[in-house]
Amino acid sequence: MAAVLLCTAVAAQAEPVEVLALGDSLTAGYGLMDRDGFVPQMQDWLDAQGLDVRLVNAGVSGDTTAGGLSRVEWSLNPGTDAMIVALGGNDLLRGLDPAISRANLDGILKVAREHDLEVLLVGMEAPGNYGPEYKAEFDAMYPELAAQYDTLYFPRFFEGLYSVGSTPAELRDVMQSDGIHPASEGVALIVEAMGPIVADLVRRADQ
């Protein structure tokens, strides 16, 4: 009987940390071969760090923060330990009121708290052409919500691309032809920059 209990305990300990990546086309890997998308490349990066983790791709192209909120509950399963929340880009493209986007992200983080999940909130930055007030309100919601819910926070999904440049011409080799979605090489830069904090998320969830 003791041997059976010991085997059961060892099996339970061997379960990988399951992280749900809730996002839009950037998370889904729009326009890329499956192996070149954000989730597969991040999985490879984490594997190379020796972390026992399974990333689940819950990216839906075109999704807004409202879409993420509407599906977060049924995207979870009993084995989910943590979430990466990377939404807001499509809210920007549609010029949605930042107050609405903030309320949706708040709802997602409330669901995470109810399920006792560790969270990494990934920010986006509004372009200046929306005006200074819009930009200030949109940009501020991510760090403020991260502080409110005590989540990990990564300021910009595209942070890794800034090692190459910031203008369309400078980023041409790491972006797809639409100028919105990263190419495989761009995803690799994004993963390299974001990987350490995702590793921190895995470790927090594994405590």
MDTraj code that builds the backbone (N, CA, C; nanometers):
import mdtraj as md
import numpy as np

residues = "MET ALA ALA VAL LEU LEU CYS THR ALA VAL ALA ALA GLN ALA GLU PRO VAL GLU VAL LEU ALA LEU GLY ASP SER LEU THR ALA GLY TYR GLY LEU MET ASP ARG ASP GLY PHE VAL PRO GLN MET GLN ASP TRP LEU ASP ALA GLN GLY LEU ASP VAL ARG LEU VAL ASN ALA GLY VAL SER GLY ASP THR THR ALA GLY GLY LEU SER ARG VAL GLU TRP SER LEU ASN PRO GLY THR ASP ALA MET ILE VAL ALA LEU GLY GLY ASN ASP LEU LEU ARG GLY LEU ASP PRO ALA ILE SER ARG ALA ASN LEU ASP GLY ILE LEU LYS VAL ALA ARG GLU HIS ASP LEU GLU VAL LEU LEU VAL GLY MET GLU ALA PRO GLY ASN TYR GLY PRO GLU TYR LYS ALA GLU PHE ASP ALA MET TYR PRO GLU LEU ALA ALA GLN TYR ASP THR LEU TYR PHE PRO ARG PHE PHE GLU GLY LEU TYR SER VAL GLY SER THR PRO ALA GLU LEU ARG ASP VAL MET GLN SER ASP GLY ILE HIS PRO ALA SER GLU GLY VAL ALA LEU ILE VAL GLU ALA MET GLY PRO ILE VAL ALA ASP LEU VAL ARG ARG ALA ASP GLN".split()
xyz = np.array([
    [0.0836, -0.1203, 0.0000],
    [0.0000, 0.0000, 0.0000],
    [0.0869, 0.1250, 0.0000],
    [0.1932, 0.1241, 0.0797],
    [0.2845, 0.2381, 0.0862],
    [0.3496, 0.2620, -0.0489],
    [0.3843, 0.1498, -0.1165],
    [0.4481, 0.1621, -0.2483],
    [0.3538, 0.2270, -0.3486],
    [0.2263, 0.1894, -0.3401],
    [0.1273, 0.2475, -0.4305],
    [0.1142, 0.3974, -0.4053],
    [0.1081, 0.4359, -0.2780],
    [0.0969, 0.5773, -0.2443],
    [0.2194, 0.6546, -0.2899],
    [0.3371, 0.5938, -0.2753],
    [0.4603, 0.6586, -0.3173],
    [0.4613, 0.6792, -0.4685],
    [0.4187, 0.5783, -0.5433],
    [0.4141, 0.5893, -0.6888],
    [0.3161, 0.6978, -0.7316],
    [0.2035, 0.7051, -0.6614],
    [0.1037, 0.8067, -0.6929],
    [0.1588, 0.9463, -0.6681],
    [0.2306, 0.9619, -0.5562],
    [0.2882, 1.0914, -0.5227],
    [0.3935, 1.1329, -0.6247],
    [0.4759, 1.0379, -0.6657],
    [0.5787, 1.0678, -0.7644],
    [0.5167, 1.1066, -0.8973],
    [0.4107, 1.0366, -0.9372],
    [0.3417, 1.0674, -1.0622],
    [0.2819, 1.2070, -1.0586],
    [0.2248, 1.2433, -0.9412],
    [0.1657, 1.3754, -0.9268],
    [0.2722, 1.4837, -0.9385],
    [0.3882, 1.4593, -0.8789],
    [0.4959, 1.5560, -0.8843],
    [0.5504, 1.5712, -1.0265],
    [0.5373, 1.4685, -1.1074],
    [0.5943, 1.4699, -1.2416],
    [0.5085, 1.5458, -1.3418],
    [0.3895, 1.5859, -1.3028],
    [0.3032, 1.6590, -1.3945],
    [0.3664, 1.7937, -1.4300],
    [0.3737, 1.8279, -1.5577],
    [0.4303, 1.9582, -1.5947],
    [0.3372, 2.0722, -1.5548],
    [0.3943, 2.1898, -1.5374],
    [0.3150, 2.3097, -1.5145],
    [0.2440, 2.3439, -1.6454],
    [0.1130, 2.3617, -1.6383],
    [0.0364, 2.3941, -1.7594],
    [0.0044, 2.5429, -1.7621],
    [0.0478, 2.6083, -1.8694],
    [0.0284, 2.7525, -1.8856],
    [-0.0598, 2.7782, -2.0074],
    [-0.1705, 2.8464, -1.9862],
    [-0.2613, 2.8831, -2.0948],
    [-0.2186, 3.0182, -2.1506],
    [-0.1909, 3.0247, -2.2802],
    [-0.1535, 3.1502, -2.3455],
    [-0.2780, 3.2092, -2.4116],
    [-0.3415, 3.3027, -2.3423],
    [-0.4670, 3.3635, -2.3879],
    [-0.4337, 3.4899, -2.4660],
    [-0.4630, 3.4892, -2.5948],
    [-0.4261, 3.6052, -2.6744],
    [-0.4980, 3.6107, -2.8075],
    [-0.4398, 3.6883, -2.8987],
    [-0.4980, 3.7083, -3.0309],
    [-0.4081, 3.6460, -3.1369],
    [-0.4016, 3.7058, -3.2549],
    [-0.3228, 3.6473, -3.3639],
    [-0.1741, 3.6414, -3.3328],
    [-0.1242, 3.7326, -3.2495],
    [0.0171, 3.7309, -3.2121],
    [0.0494, 3.6051, -3.1333],
    [-0.0433, 3.5632, -3.0500],
    [-0.0270, 3.4396, -2.9736],
    [-0.0555, 3.3189, -3.0614],
    [-0.1560, 3.3302, -3.1470],
    [-0.1978, 3.2171, -3.2303],
    [-0.0926, 3.1786, -3.3331],
    [-0.0078, 3.2757, -3.3736],
    [0.0927, 3.2465, -3.4754],
    [0.0424, 3.2721, -3.6163],
    [-0.0374, 3.3760, -3.6318],
    [-0.0969, 3.4093, -3.7614],
    [0.0098, 3.4199, -3.8705],
    [-0.0169, 3.3555, -3.9859],
    [0.0691, 3.3671, -4.1019],
    [0.1963, 3.2852, -4.0971],
    [0.2137, 3.2034, -3.9946],
    [0.3363, 3.1264, -3.9767],
    [0.3090, 2.9765, -3.9798],
    [0.4111, 2.9011, -4.0139],
    [0.4046, 2.7564, -3.9950],
    [0.3871, 2.7299, -3.8457],
    [0.3179, 2.6212, -3.8123],
    [0.2869, 2.5932, -3.6715],
    [0.4100, 2.6028, -3.5823],
    [0.5206, 2.5453, -3.6247],
    [0.6403, 2.5393, -3.5395],
    [0.7057, 2.6760, -3.5196],
    [0.6674, 2.7746, -3.6035],
    [0.7313, 2.9058, -3.5974],
    [0.6543, 3.0068, -3.5135],
    [0.5366, 2.9691, -3.4639],
    [0.4543, 3.0615, -3.3877],
    [0.5088, 3.0901, -3.2495],
    [0.4441, 3.1842, -3.1822],
    [0.4886, 3.2274, -3.0491],
    [0.4892, 3.1132, -2.9487],
    [0.3802, 3.0376, -2.9423],
    [0.3710, 2.9315, -2.8414],
    [0.4740, 2.8205, -2.8650],
    [0.4865, 2.7656, -2.9868],
    [0.5889, 2.6620, -3.0075],
    [0.7310, 2.7115, -2.9818],
    [0.7610, 2.8344, -3.0250],
    [0.8965, 2.8854, -3.0008],
    [0.9207, 2.9109, -2.8528],
    [0.8199, 2.9593, -2.7819],
    [0.8358, 2.9789, -2.6377],
    [0.8483, 2.8447, -2.5671],
    [0.7724, 2.7446, -2.6116],
    [0.7845, 2.6106, -2.5536],
    [0.9274, 2.5589, -2.5700],
    [0.9838, 2.5756, -2.6883],
    [1.1212, 2.5313, -2.7125],
    [1.2194, 2.6052, -2.6219],
    [1.1972, 2.7349, -2.6049],
    [1.2866, 2.8150, -2.5202],
    [1.2810, 2.7667, -2.3750],
    [1.1606, 2.7416, -2.3260],
    [1.1448, 2.6955, -2.1882],
    [1.2024, 2.5555, -2.1700],
    [1.1822, 2.4704, -2.2704],
    [1.2409, 2.3358, -2.2644],
    [1.3927, 2.3439, -2.2532],
    [1.4519, 2.4383, -2.3268],
    [1.5969, 2.4539, -2.3250],
    [1.6477, 2.5009, -2.1884],
    [1.5576, 2.5622, -2.1103],
    [1.5943, 2.6035, -1.9738],
    [1.5760, 2.4907, -1.8727],
    [1.5288, 2.3762, -1.9207],
    [1.5092, 2.2621, -1.8322],
    [1.3822, 2.2691, -1.7501],
    [1.2859, 2.3510, -1.7925],
    [1.1609, 2.3652, -1.7178],
    [1.0580, 2.2638, -1.7672],
    [0.9879, 2.2034, -1.6720],
    [0.8847, 2.1047, -1.7041],
    [0.7519, 2.1777, -1.7177],
    [0.7205, 2.2181, -1.8396],
    [0.6046, 2.3043, -1.8623],
    [0.5381, 2.2662, -1.9938],
    [0.4074, 2.2865, -1.9981],
    [0.3304, 2.2657, -2.1210],
    [0.2520, 2.3933, -2.1494],
    [0.2832, 2.4574, -2.2621],
    [0.2092, 2.5756, -2.3038],
    [0.0903, 2.5342, -2.3892],
    [-0.0242, 2.5928, -2.3621],
    [-0.1455, 2.5660, -2.4385],
    [-0.1806, 2.6914, -2.5175],
    [-0.1900, 2.6781, -2.6487],
    [-0.2173, 2.7919, -2.7344],
    [-0.3658, 2.8255, -2.7340],
    [-0.4007, 2.9352, -2.6680],
    [-0.5390, 2.9846, -2.6669],
    [-0.5445, 3.1201, -2.7346],
    [-0.4685, 3.1323, -2.8440],
    [-0.4722, 3.2542, -2.9239],
    [-0.5763, 3.2429, -3.0337],
    [-0.6562, 3.3461, -3.0515],
    [-0.7598, 3.3501, -3.1548],
    [-0.7396, 3.4777, -3.2365],
    [-0.7122, 3.4617, -3.3645],
    [-0.6890, 3.5767, -3.4505],
    [-0.8109, 3.6692, -3.4515],
    [-0.7840, 3.7973, -3.4386],
    [-0.8904, 3.8970, -3.4395],
    [-0.9539, 3.9221, -3.3046],
    [-0.9129, 3.8466, -3.2042],
    [-0.9787, 3.8586, -3.0739],
    [-0.9444, 3.9906, -3.0056],
    [-1.0435, 4.0488, -2.9430],
    [-1.0268, 4.1671, -2.8587],
    [-1.0234, 4.1229, -2.7126],
    [-1.0067, 4.2187, -2.6232],
    [-1.0141, 4.1865, -2.4806],
    [-1.1522, 4.1320, -2.4452],
    [-1.2562, 4.1803, -2.5140],
    [-1.3921, 4.1292, -2.4893],
    [-1.4015, 3.9829, -2.5285],
    [-1.3407, 3.9469, -2.6414],
    [-1.3410, 3.8073, -2.6826],
    [-1.2668, 3.7199, -2.5835],
    [-1.1546, 3.7698, -2.5342],
    [-1.0797, 3.6944, -2.4341],
    [-1.1592, 3.6712, -2.3079],
    [-1.2302, 3.7752, -2.2644],
    [-1.3132, 3.7620, -2.1447],
    [-1.4252, 3.6612, -2.1661],
    [-1.4859, 3.6620, -2.2852],
    [-1.6001, 3.5739, -2.3116],
    [-1.5604, 3.4262, -2.3136],
    [-1.4328, 3.3968, -2.3409],
    [-1.3944, 3.2563, -2.3538],
    [-1.2939, 3.2082, -2.2494],
    [-1.2536, 3.2968, -2.1581],
    [-1.1492, 3.2558, -2.0649],
    [-1.1933, 3.1386, -1.9776],
    [-1.3174, 3.1395, -1.9300],
    [-1.3642, 3.0327, -1.8408],
    [-1.3575, 2.8966, -1.9087],
    [-1.4081, 2.8867, -2.0326],
    [-1.4098, 2.7559, -2.0971],
    [-1.2759, 2.7202, -2.1606],
    [-1.1811, 2.8141, -2.1614],
    [-1.0464, 2.7824, -2.2091],
    [-0.9639, 2.7123, -2.1019],
    [-1.0039, 2.7296, -1.9777],
    [-0.9326, 2.6662, -1.8668],
    [-0.9731, 2.5205, -1.8536],
    [-0.8849, 2.4409, -1.7970],
    [-0.9202, 2.3043, -1.7599],
    [-0.8646, 2.2767, -1.6216],
    [-0.8992, 2.1658, -1.5594],
    [-0.8534, 2.1398, -1.4220],
    [-0.7013, 2.1396, -1.4058],
    [-0.6282, 2.1175, -1.5156],
    [-0.4824, 2.1133, -1.5057],
    [-0.4136, 2.2461, -1.5271],
    [-0.4901, 2.3508, -1.5572],
    [-0.4286, 2.4817, -1.5816],
    [-0.3723, 2.5385, -1.4521],
    [-0.2454, 2.5787, -1.4568],
    [-0.1780, 2.6345, -1.3398],
    [-0.1533, 2.7843, -1.3510],
    [-0.1453, 2.8347, -1.4733],
    [-0.1078, 2.9752, -1.4933],
    [-0.1578, 3.0225, -1.6282],
    [-0.1560, 3.1560, -1.6464],
    [-0.2000, 3.2146, -1.7727],
    [-0.1053, 3.3256, -1.8164],
    [-0.0800, 3.3299, -1.9452],
    [-0.0226, 3.4479, -2.0089],
    [-0.1394, 3.5203, -2.0748],
    [-0.1602, 3.6449, -2.0393],
    [-0.2692, 3.7240, -2.0975],
    [-0.2061, 3.8299, -2.1865],
    [-0.2261, 3.8154, -2.3184],
    [-0.1661, 3.9069, -2.4159],
    [-0.2743, 3.9531, -2.5134],
    [-0.3522, 4.0483, -2.4691],
    [-0.4649, 4.0992, -2.5475],
    [-0.4657, 4.2519, -2.5474],
    [-0.5262, 4.3088, -2.6492],
    [-0.5394, 4.4539, -2.6571],
    [-0.5023, 4.5112, -2.7923],
    [-0.4264, 4.4363, -2.8717],
    [-0.3868, 4.4859, -3.0017],
    [-0.5045, 4.5145, -3.0936],
    [-0.6027, 4.4276, -3.0927],
    [-0.7202, 4.4484, -3.1787],
    [-0.8128, 4.5557, -3.1231],
    [-0.8101, 4.5767, -2.9931],
    [-0.8816, 4.6902, -2.9355],
    [-0.8233, 4.8194, -2.9929],
    [-0.6896, 4.8241, -3.0040],
    [-0.6234, 4.9406, -3.0606],
    [-0.6617, 4.9609, -3.2070],
    [-0.6558, 4.8530, -3.2836],
    [-0.6866, 4.8637, -3.4265],
    [-0.8284, 4.9156, -3.4495],
    [-0.9181, 4.8861, -3.3553],
    [-1.0570, 4.9308, -3.3681],
    [-1.0819, 5.0634, -3.2970],
    [-0.9802, 5.1156, -3.2291],
    [-0.9954, 5.2415, -3.1579],
    [-1.0953, 5.2341, -3.0442],
    [-1.1040, 5.1187, -2.9781],
    [-1.2014, 5.1015, -2.8699],
    [-1.1635, 5.1857, -2.7478],
    [-1.2641, 5.2245, -2.6741],
    [-1.2451, 5.3024, -2.5521],
    [-1.1556, 5.2246, -2.4549],
    [-1.0432, 5.2825, -2.4094],
    [-0.9569, 5.2111, -2.3154],
    [-1.0275, 5.1685, -2.1872],
    [-1.1298, 5.2419, -2.1476],
    [-1.2037, 5.2042, -2.0266],
    [-1.2719, 5.0694, -2.0455],
    [-1.3196, 5.0431, -2.1673],
    [-1.3829, 4.9142, -2.1961],
    [-1.2784, 4.8033, -2.1969],
    [-1.1644, 4.8298, -2.2609],
    [-1.0563, 4.7310, -2.2640],
    [-1.0098, 4.6991, -2.1227],
    [-0.9975, 4.8012, -2.0412],
    [-0.9531, 4.7820, -1.9031],
    [-1.0522, 4.6952, -1.8258],
    [-1.1806, 4.7216, -1.8434],
    [-1.2828, 4.6430, -1.7729],
    [-1.2775, 4.4966, -1.8159],
    [-1.2516, 4.4723, -1.9432],
    [-1.2421, 4.3341, -1.9904],
    [-1.1202, 4.2631, -1.9323],
    [-1.0060, 4.3309, -1.9334],
    [-0.8856, 4.2714, -1.8748],
    [-0.9051, 4.2469, -1.7253],
    [-0.9718, 4.3405, -1.6590],
    [-1.0027, 4.3240, -1.5171],
    [-1.0866, 4.1975, -1.4961],
    [-1.1829, 4.1750, -1.5846],
    [-1.2660, 4.0554, -1.5739],
    [-1.1859, 3.9278, -1.5913],
    [-1.0916, 3.9287, -1.6852],
    [-1.0062, 3.8112, -1.7068],
    [-0.9213, 3.7838, -1.5835],
    [-0.8652, 3.8887, -1.5262],
    [-0.7805, 3.8710, -1.4076],
    [-0.8625, 3.8257, -1.2867],
    [-0.9876, 3.8667, -1.2794],
    [-1.0746, 3.8184, -1.1718],
    [-1.0981, 3.6684, -1.1849],
    [-1.1186, 3.6220, -1.3093],
    [-1.1355, 3.4780, -1.3324],
    [-1.0091, 3.4031, -1.2895],
    [-0.8942, 3.4567, -1.3256],
    [-0.7679, 3.3936, -1.2869],
    [-0.7553, 3.3849, -1.1351],
    [-0.7938, 3.4928, -1.0673],
    [-0.7855, 3.4929, -0.9211],
    [-0.8815, 3.3897, -0.8623],
    [-1.0016, 3.3806, -0.9183],
    [-1.0994, 3.2831, -0.8684],
    [-1.0500, 3.1403, -0.8832],
    [-0.9677, 3.1160, -0.9866],
    [-0.9138, 2.9820, -1.0101],
    [-0.7743, 2.9646, -0.9509],
    [-0.7291, 3.0651, -0.8758],
    [-0.5986, 3.0594, -0.8085],
    [-0.4853, 3.0358, -0.9087],
    [-0.4883, 3.1089, -1.0192],
    [-0.3881, 3.0944, -1.1234],
    [-0.2857, 3.2072, -1.1166],
    [-0.1600, 3.1730, -1.1369],
    [-0.0575, 3.2746, -1.1552],
    [-0.0750, 3.3343, -1.2942],
    [-0.0446, 3.4648, -1.3076],
    [-0.0682, 3.5336, -1.4348],
    [0.0532, 3.6179, -1.4736],
    [0.0811, 3.6181, -1.6031],
    [0.1713, 3.7154, -1.6639],
    [0.0871, 3.8019, -1.7563],
    [0.0790, 3.9306, -1.7265],
    [0.0049, 4.0249, -1.8094],
    [0.1038, 4.0933, -1.9035],
    [0.0785, 4.0804, -2.0326],
    [0.1672, 4.1365, -2.1346],
    [0.1027, 4.2616, -2.1926],
    [0.1746, 4.3716, -2.1869],
    [0.1185, 4.4985, -2.2301],
    [0.1331, 4.5265, -2.3782],
    [0.0599, 4.6263, -2.4213],
    [0.0700, 4.6824, -2.5558],
    [0.0803, 4.8339, -2.5391],
    [0.1297, 4.9008, -2.6432],
    [0.1380, 5.0462, -2.6405],
    [0.0543, 5.1057, -2.7527],
    [-0.0239, 5.2059, -2.7197],
    [-0.1035, 5.2748, -2.8213],
    [-0.0140, 5.3668, -2.9037],
    [-0.0391, 5.3766, -3.0344],
    [0.0372, 5.4712, -3.1157],
    [-0.0022, 5.6146, -3.0834],
    [0.0849, 5.7063, -3.1152],
    [0.0598, 5.8457, -3.0816],
    [-0.0532, 5.9095, -3.1591],
    [-0.0912, 5.8498, -3.2740],
    [-0.1939, 5.9131, -3.3560],
    [-0.3332, 5.9068, -3.2946],
    [-0.3499, 5.8323, -3.1856],
    [-0.4790, 5.8312, -3.1171],
    [-0.4934, 5.9512, -3.0232],
    [-0.3866, 6.0242, -3.0061],
    [-0.3887, 6.1385, -2.9160],
    [-0.3273, 6.1043, -2.7814],
    [-0.2732, 6.2053, -2.7124],
    [-0.2022, 6.1798, -2.5864],
    [-0.2903, 6.1252, -2.4750],
    [-0.4156, 6.1685, -2.4682],
    [-0.5035, 6.1207, -2.3609],
    [-0.5368, 5.9730, -2.3800],
    [-0.5699, 5.9358, -2.5034],
    [-0.6001, 5.7949, -2.5325],
    [-0.4780, 5.7092, -2.5015],
    [-0.3620, 5.7513, -2.5501],
    [-0.2399, 5.6740, -2.5303],
    [-0.2090, 5.6576, -2.3817],
    [-0.2195, 5.7641, -2.3070],
    [-0.1886, 5.7576, -2.1635],
    [-0.2831, 5.6613, -2.0924],
    [-0.4126, 5.6686, -2.1260],
    [-0.5105, 5.5822, -2.0595],
    [-0.4914, 5.4364, -2.0987],
    [-0.4669, 5.4120, -2.2274],
    [-0.4488, 5.2740, -2.2734],
    [-0.3209, 5.2136, -2.2154],
    [-0.2106, 5.2851, -2.2282],
    [-0.0814, 5.2313, -2.1842],
    [-0.0795, 5.2043, -2.0334],
    [-0.1510, 5.2880, -1.9570],
    [-0.1456, 5.2765, -1.8112],
    [-0.2242, 5.1577, -1.7571],
    [-0.3212, 5.1072, -1.8333],
    [-0.4081, 5.0039, -1.7758],
    [-0.3317, 4.8753, -1.7451],
    [-0.2294, 4.8446, -1.8230],
    [-0.1572, 4.7194, -1.8008],
    [-0.0766, 4.7205, -1.6704],
    [0.0127, 4.8169, -1.6487],
    [0.0864, 4.8148, -1.5216],
    [-0.0035, 4.8343, -1.4004],
    [-0.1095, 4.9126, -1.4156],
    [-0.1985, 4.9358, -1.3018],
    [-0.2757, 4.8094, -1.2654],
    [-0.3233, 4.7355, -1.3643],
    [-0.3939, 4.6101, -1.3357],
    [-0.2973, 4.5047, -1.2820],
    [-0.1766, 4.5024, -1.3346],
    [-0.0773, 4.4071, -1.2843],
    [-0.0484, 4.4327, -1.1370],
    [-0.0383, 4.5600, -1.0999],
    [-0.0147, 4.5947, -0.9596],
    [-0.1366, 4.5604, -0.8743],
    [-0.2553, 4.5882, -0.9266],
    [-0.3784, 4.5612, -0.8517],
    [-0.3954, 4.4131, -0.8214],
    [-0.3608, 4.3280, -0.9188],
    [-0.3821, 4.1840, -0.9028],
    [-0.2533, 4.1086, -0.8682],
    [-0.1441, 4.1820, -0.8483],
    [-0.0164, 4.1214, -0.8116],
    [0.0261, 4.0148, -0.9128],
    [0.0172, 4.0496, -1.0398],
    [0.0602, 3.9579, -1.1447],
    [0.2006, 3.9960, -1.1915],
    [0.2657, 3.9039, -1.2590],
    [0.3858, 3.9396, -1.3316],
    [0.3466, 4.0287, -1.4489],
    [0.4386, 4.1125, -1.4927],
    [0.4059, 4.2114, -1.5952],
    [0.5226, 4.2267, -1.6918],
    [0.4905, 4.2201, -1.8207],
    [0.5887, 4.2449, -1.9263],
    [0.5357, 4.3615, -2.0088],
    [0.6077, 4.4724, -2.0159],
    [0.5495, 4.5967, -2.0687],
    [0.5021, 4.5928, -2.2133],
    [0.5786, 4.5274, -2.3029],
    [0.5435, 4.5339, -2.4446],
    [0.5633, 4.3983, -2.5102],
    [0.4605, 4.3483, -2.5761],
    [0.4727, 4.2204, -2.6456],
    [0.5879, 4.2251, -2.7453],
    [0.6041, 4.3380, -2.8137],
    [0.7050, 4.3511, -2.9189],
    [0.8423, 4.3946, -2.8660],
    [0.8619, 4.3881, -2.7380],
    [0.9858, 4.4385, -2.6777],
    [1.1107, 4.3857, -2.7486],
    [1.1130, 4.2584, -2.7795],
    [1.2315, 4.1999, -2.8407],
    [1.2661, 4.2577, -2.9762],
    [1.1670, 4.3106, -3.0467],
    [1.1924, 4.3659, -3.1796],
    [1.2712, 4.4962, -3.1732],
    [1.2657, 4.5637, -3.0588],
    [1.3350, 4.6914, -3.0475],
    [1.4869, 4.6754, -3.0443],
    [1.5345, 4.5512, -3.0340],
    [1.6783, 4.5276, -3.0467],
    [1.7230, 4.5434, -3.1917],
    [1.6262, 4.5384, -3.2842],
    [1.6547, 4.5542, -3.4269],
    [1.6304, 4.6979, -3.4717],
    [1.5220, 4.7564, -3.4232],
    [1.4867, 4.8926, -3.4611],
    [1.3437, 4.9229, -3.4238],
    [1.2958, 5.0382, -3.4672],
    [1.1593, 5.0775, -3.4323],
    [1.0792, 5.1266, -3.5523],
    [1.1444, 5.1499, -3.6640],
    [1.0735, 5.1973, -3.7825],
    [1.0376, 5.0794, -3.8727],
    [0.9361, 5.0965, -3.9577],
    [0.8999, 4.9874, -4.0495],
    [1.0174, 4.9403, -4.1346],
    [1.1007, 5.0326, -4.1786],
    [1.2152, 4.9941, -4.2609],
    [1.3126, 4.9077, -4.1826],
    [1.3371, 4.9457, -4.0582],
    [1.4319, 4.8699, -3.9745],
    [1.3779, 4.7323, -3.9389],
    [1.2455, 4.7224, -3.9287],
    [1.1838, 4.5968, -3.8853],
    [1.1399, 4.5080, -4.0010],
    [1.1672, 4.5492, -4.1231],
    [1.1167, 4.4779, -4.2395],
    [1.1562, 4.3301, -4.2403],
    [1.2775, 4.2989, -4.1985],
    [1.3260, 4.1606, -4.2046],
    [1.2697, 4.0708, -4.0944],
    [1.2062, 4.1304, -3.9937],
    [1.1535, 4.0488, -3.8833],
    [1.0011, 4.0550, -3.8752],
    [0.9388, 4.1205, -3.9737],
    [0.7933, 4.1313, -3.9780],
    [0.7405, 4.0678, -4.1056],
    [0.6153, 4.0235, -4.1003],
    [0.5487, 3.9768, -4.2212],
    [0.5129, 4.0974, -4.3089],
    [0.4695, 4.0703, -4.4290],
    [0.4453, 4.1771, -4.5258],
    [0.3353, 4.2735, -4.4829],
    [0.2471, 4.2293, -4.3905],
    [0.1396, 4.3190, -4.3455],
    [0.1898, 4.4254, -4.2486],
    [0.3133, 4.4116, -4.2006],
    [0.3688, 4.5092, -4.1082],
    [0.3107, 4.5044, -3.9687],
    [0.2253, 4.4074, -3.9416],
    [0.1583, 4.3953, -3.8116],
    [0.2059, 4.2727, -3.7351],
    [0.2235, 4.1626, -3.8076],
    [0.2571, 4.0359, -3.7426],
    [0.4042, 4.0012, -3.7635],
    [0.4689, 3.9498, -3.6611],
    [0.6108, 3.9164, -3.6751],
    [0.6325, 3.7939, -3.7620],
    [0.7436, 3.7946, -3.8348],
    [0.7894, 3.6753, -3.9050],
    [0.8530, 3.5810, -3.8034],
    [0.8915, 3.4640, -3.8482],
    [0.9528, 3.3663, -3.7580],
    [1.0722, 3.4251, -3.6845],
    [1.1539, 3.5017, -3.7564],
    [1.2713, 3.5636, -3.6947],
    [1.2306, 3.6662, -3.5889],
    [1.1217, 3.7358, -3.6145],
    [1.0717, 3.8314, -3.5174],
    [1.0181, 3.7631, -3.3931],
    [0.9478, 3.6523, -3.4127],
    [0.8974, 3.5762, -3.2982],
    [1.0132, 3.5293, -3.2110],
    [1.1221, 3.4872, -3.2741],
    [1.2386, 3.4419, -3.1976],
    [1.2925, 3.5536, -3.1084],
    [1.2940, 3.6766, -3.1594],
    [1.3390, 3.7906, -3.0788],
    [1.2416, 3.8202, -2.9652],
    [1.1117, 3.8091, -2.9948],
    [1.0090, 3.8307, -2.8920],
    [1.0234, 3.7277, -2.7806],
    [1.0438, 3.6027, -2.8183],
    [1.0575, 3.4945, -2.7201],
    [1.1829, 3.5130, -2.6365],
    [1.2912, 3.5531, -2.6998],
    [1.4166, 3.5731, -2.6262],
    [1.4011, 3.6800, -2.5195],
    [1.3285, 3.7877, -2.5534],
    [1.3087, 3.8958, -2.4569],
    [1.2104, 3.8586, -2.3471],
    [1.1009, 3.7906, -2.3846],
    [0.9958, 3.7589, -2.2883],
    [1.0219, 3.6300, -2.2118],
    [1.1062, 3.5438, -2.2654],
    [1.1282, 3.4125, -2.2059],
    [1.1591, 3.4133, -2.0576],
    [1.2528, 3.4979, -2.0102],
    [1.2861, 3.4948, -1.8665],
    [1.1677, 3.5191, -1.7740],
    [1.0770, 3.6100, -1.8106],
    [0.9636, 3.6351, -1.7209],
    [0.8593, 3.5243, -1.7322],
    [0.8491, 3.4595, -1.8494],
    [0.7621, 3.3427, -1.8600],
    [0.8178, 3.2302, -1.7733],
    [0.9500, 3.2170, -1.7699],
    [1.0124, 3.1181, -1.6817],
    [0.9805, 3.1492, -1.5357],
    [0.9805, 3.2768, -1.4995],
    [0.9429, 3.3161, -1.3633],
    [0.7985, 3.2760, -1.3337],
    [0.7112, 3.2939, -1.4330],
    [0.5706, 3.2530, -1.4178],
    [0.5606, 3.1042, -1.3889],
    [0.6350, 3.0250, -1.4639],
    [0.6340, 2.8789, -1.4453],
    [0.6808, 2.8438, -1.3047],
    [0.7854, 2.9077, -1.2589],
    [0.8390, 2.8789, -1.1261],
    [0.7405, 2.9205, -1.0171],
    [0.6740, 3.0331, -1.0341],
    [0.5735, 3.0761, -0.9358],
    [0.4584, 2.9771, -0.9298],
    [0.4167, 2.9290, -1.0462],
    [0.3051, 2.8334, -1.0513],
    [0.3431, 2.6980, -0.9944],
    [0.4713, 2.6688, -0.9914],
    [0.5184, 2.5376, -0.9474],
    [0.5492, 2.5349, -0.7983],
    [0.5302, 2.6459, -0.7295],
    [0.5610, 2.6507, -0.5860],
    [0.4501, 2.5863, -0.5032],
])
top = md.Topology()
chain = top.add_chain()
for i, resn in enumerate(residues, 1):
    res = top.add_residue(resn, chain, resSeq=i)
    for name in ("N", "CA", "C"):
        top.add_atom(name, md.element.get_by_symbol(name[0]), res)
traj = md.Trajectory(xyz[None], top)
